[in-house]
Structure formats: structure tokens, C-alpha cells
Amino acid sequence: MRKNTPIAQYVDSRKALENLAQALENEPIIAIDTESNSLHAYQEQVCLIQFSTPTQDYLLDPLALPDLSILAPIFENPDIEKIFHASEYDLICLKRDFNFNFVNLFDTLVAARILSYAKVGLGNMLQQKFDVKVNKKFQKADWGKRPLTQDMLNYARLDTHYLIEMRTMLKEELKEKNYWALAQEDFNLSASLAGINNREPLPIWERVGGRHKLSPRQATLLNELCLTREELAKKLKRPPFKIIGNKRLIELAEEEPRSYRELEKKLLTPRQSARFGKAFLAAIKRGQNADLVKRTPRRRHSDVYKHRYEALRQWRKSRAEKLSIESDIILPRFIMEKIARENPQNLDDLAVVMKISPWRLENYGEEILALVN
């Protein structure tokens, strides 16, 4: 932190929140970040929201102020630019917990990726641009605990303190390399959470790595074990992986232990067996007698779809290699899938499919059309 930097304002009262909203609505540009407790709670929630203006840093405590609706008009105001670094997770969490929507976004991570920075993590960018080293020990801290230590608050403050200056630097670089229009397009895509998979989530057991090697009966056991783990995690208010890991669940489904002794022999620690053994043994017994679970059918694509998709994939890979950038910057996967699925026959058709990506349509449209045709 630079010398003579004002002390960050901690916002945990209604009056302080109103003062914060008044300050932010008068700024043309603000930086934002969040801290959540995903590693320490069954139901993750936003536990801290950081703001920076060109002259002041703020740390907002949403656990003390559950109603933050006063900030919604600021986030949706197109005249106020909101800066994030790696915005996707923050936007998802803020939408989930407070139903916030964002307009006019600048994502410094997206900008750095377009500019082909080798290391785009915030810590790397801060060190490269400002010679600031971030203490990573707080990345996995429990942000739901109160009071937060001063070291934690200082760490959180750094997440936004330099973002406005970083944004200015990156914007100049984007303009110099004629990528500013592309960056604006991708900022808009980020703000709208375009490309986020909205399909119905798979059953819990089908999200466990290693499930494919299980027999139908073992998969049924795994389902019961997963449901039991969820119940225990919810009751104890902790993440499911802190009850028992996925690898152990697979082993339990394969071994089908029938007693505490068999549980402790090689599958569970004595502590796990004492606390959760009864519940898991009951789950195994249910799984041995339950109707077999059925795997969710995978979406099957036609051969012509696969041909179009592979042609587009190879094209964007080649394009990306020539420009020394990541291939999804050339063409995001969800747009590539949509083109392969819709099979546009002319530029007008392609313009409809790519309406959310006009820069790419203008620069790559004819190449893309030639590929799919």
C-alpha cells in the first residue's frame, strides 16, 4: 500500500452503507471484489465486498447488512464503470445472494488474456505492474468468521486498491494493439454471464470423479453415500468434502463394508468412523437394496455437427497460435457450439447466430462461414 493512503472504511451499519452508496454513485469508475466462505460452509455466501474509488477503499460486511438493495442501481448504471479481476465467480455469487446485475464492466483478467500476458492471476499482475507482493495465506481463509483480523482486511483491500490504475494501463495497451473493441465485447459477455452452463445439474453421484468404473449396483451405493454425505454436511454446516472426500466415497461403493471394523480397516479414519460410520453403513445397506440408478443420457450430436465443430476448433487453434493467444479468445466455446449446431448458410444467418459477438463476426465471419459450409 502506498504511503499516505487513507484508512479503509469498514461498512457494517445502515448509515455507513448509505454513505457508501452516496459516494459510489458519484464516481465514474469503481473497483469491486468479493470474499466468500466456500471452503468452510455447506451453503457458500458472500462474506465481504471490497470497493475502491480513485481516493478511497471500502470493506462492506454483508453479514451485518443483509439488505444491500441500495447498491443495485449503482451496479446497473451504465455511466459507472465497474472493474473486476476475474469477474465471473464474483458476478455469480452476487447474483445468487443479492440478485445484483451489472452493466458497464471492465475485467482486468480478460484484458490481460487478450493481451497475451503469461501470468494473469491478480497476484502476478500486481507484482508485475506495481511491484506489490500479495500474501497468499488468506486465499483459503474463513471469511465468514467475525471479527476479521487486520491482516485479513489488509489482504482483502489489496484486491481492489490497484485495479483502477491497472485498468488504465491495460486499456491503453488494448487500444495500441487494436483490441479495445474486442475487449469491450468480452466485457459485455462477462457482465451478462454469457456462456455459463444453465442446464439442469447432474445428480450428485454423477459429479464424482471415478464413477464411470463402477457397476450399476456400485453406482447405486455411491448415490446413497452421496446423499448421506450431503445430509451430514448440511447438519454440521460444513462443505461435503470435509465430511469425506470423493475418493473415499468411490472406495466405499466398491468395497461395500458391512461393519465398523471393515470401515476402519482401510477406508475411514477412526474419527470419521466414530462420527459418521453408522450413517454410511446404513447408506450402504440402502444402496444394496435400492432400485438401480440410471445414468443421465449424454447429449448425442450428429456426425455433421461433429464435423463442423471439429473444423471450427482446428481453425481457432491455428488462429490462436499465430497470434500467441488462448484459443477461446478467438472464438468462445459456447459460440462455436452454437455455430456448429445452427449451421448458418450465409452471412446474414451467421450474424443472427453471432449477434452477441459483432467484432468476431466482422473479423472472422467469412472464414467461419467457409468452414461450416
Rosetta blueprint (number, residue, H / E / L):
1 M L
2 R L
3 K L
4 N L
5 T L
6 P L
7 I L
8 A L
9 Q E
10 Y E
11 V E
12 D L
13 S L
14 R H
15 K H
16 A H
17 L H
18 E H
19 N H
20 L H
21 A H
22 Q H
23 A H
24 L H
25 E L
26 N L
27 E L
28 P L
29 I E
30 I E
31 A E
32 I E
33 D E
34 T E
35 E E
36 S E
37 N L
38 S L
39 L L
40 H L
41 A L
42 Y L
43 Q L
44 E L
45 Q L
46 V E
47 C E
48 L E
49 I E
50 Q E
51 F E
52 S E
53 T L
54 P L
55 T L
56 Q L
57 D E
58 Y E
59 L E
60 L E
61 D L
62 P L
63 L L
64 A L
65 L L
66 P L
67 D L
68 L L
69 S H
70 I H
71 L H
72 A H
73 P H
74 I H
75 F H
76 E L
77 N L
78 P L
79 D L
80 I L
81 E E
82 K E
83 I E
84 F E
85 H L
86 A L
87 S H
88 E H
89 Y H
90 D H
91 L H
92 I H
93 C H
94 L H
95 K H
96 R H
97 D H
98 F H
99 N L
100 F L
101 N L
102 F L
103 V L
104 N L
105 L E
106 F E
107 D E
108 T H
109 L H
110 V H
111 A H
112 A H
113 R H
114 I H
115 L L
116 S L
117 Y L
118 A L
119 K L
120 V L
121 G L
122 L H
123 G H
124 N H
125 M H
126 L H
127 Q H
128 Q H
129 K H
130 F H
131 D L
132 V L
133 K L
134 V L
135 N L
136 K H
137 K H
138 F H
139 Q L
140 K L
141 A L
142 D L
143 W L
144 G L
145 K L
146 R L
147 P L
148 L L
149 T L
150 Q H
151 D H
152 M H
153 L H
154 N H
155 Y H
156 A H
157 R H
158 L H
159 D H
160 T H
161 H H
162 Y L
163 L H
164 I H
165 E H
166 M H
167 R H
168 T H
169 M H
170 L H
171 K H
172 E H
173 E H
174 L H
175 K H
176 E H
177 K L
178 N L
179 Y L
180 W H
181 A H
182 L H
183 A H
184 Q H
185 E H
186 D H
187 F H
188 N H
189 L H
190 S H
191 A H
192 S L
193 L L
194 A L
195 G L
196 I L
197 N L
198 N L
199 R L
200 E L
201 P L
202 L L
203 P L
204 I H
205 W H
206 E H
207 R H
208 V L
209 G L
210 G L
211 R H
212 H H
213 K H
214 L L
215 S L
216 P H
217 R H
218 Q H
219 A H
220 T H
221 L H
222 L H
223 N H
224 E H
225 L H
226 C H
227 L H
228 T H
229 R H
230 E H
231 E H
232 L H
233 A H
234 K H
235 K H
236 L H
237 K L
238 R L
239 P L
240 P H
241 F H
242 K H
243 I L
244 I L
245 G L
246 N H
247 K H
248 R H
249 L H
250 I H
251 E H
252 L H
253 A H
254 E H
255 E H
256 E L
257 P L
258 R L
259 S L
260 Y H
261 R H
262 E H
263 L H
264 E H
265 K H
266 K H
267 L L
268 L L
269 T L
270 P H
271 R H
272 Q H
273 S H
274 A H
275 R H
276 F H
277 G H
278 K H
279 A H
280 F H
281 L H
282 A H
283 A H
284 I H
285 K H
286 R H
287 G H
288 Q H
289 N H
290 A L
291 D L
292 L L
293 V L
294 K L
295 R L
296 T L
297 P L
298 R L
299 R L
300 R L
301 H L
302 S L
303 D H
304 V H
305 Y H
306 K H
307 H H
308 R H
309 Y H
310 E H
311 A H
312 L H
313 R H
314 Q H
315 W H
316 R H
317 K H
318 S H
319 R H
320 A H
321 E H
322 K H
323 L H
324 S L
325 I L
326 E L
327 S H
328 D H
329 I H
330 I H
331 L L
332 P L
333 R H
334 F H
335 I H
336 M H
337 E H
338 K H
339 I H
340 A H
341 R H
342 E H
343 N L
344 P L
345 Q L
346 N L
347 L H
348 D H
349 D H
350 L H
351 A H
352 V H
353 V H
354 M L
355 K L
356 I L
357 S L
358 P H
359 W H
360 R H
361 L H
362 E H
363 N H
364 Y H
365 G H
366 E H
367 E H
368 I H
369 L H
370 A H
371 L H
372 V H
373 N L
